[in-house]
Amino acid sequence: MDPVARVREFLLDNIGHMTHPGQASFDPASQHWFVPVYCRTSRGPVVIGDVEVDQQGHILFAPSRQEMLARLSRTPVPTT
């Protein structure tokens, strides 16, 4: 089971095409994968949450679309 592929499917089905998974990290204590969720913006990719996946590929936790949009709206705009 590839956690990044599983999260990619989940995002396309539930959140939208403007999001994509990052590199997964494995937590040996919980035996779960944590995959960051990026949103494509005009400023570049921004992390807007993390999805937790077990070793069998079940999504254990994912922030809702509303939570991710709220995090995106609080992301500071870089000044140049």
Protein Blocks (a to p, Z undefined) as FASTA:
>chain_A
ZZklmmmmmmmmmnomkbccddddddfklopacdddddddfkbpcdfbdcdddfkopafb
dcdfklmmmmmmmpccddZZ
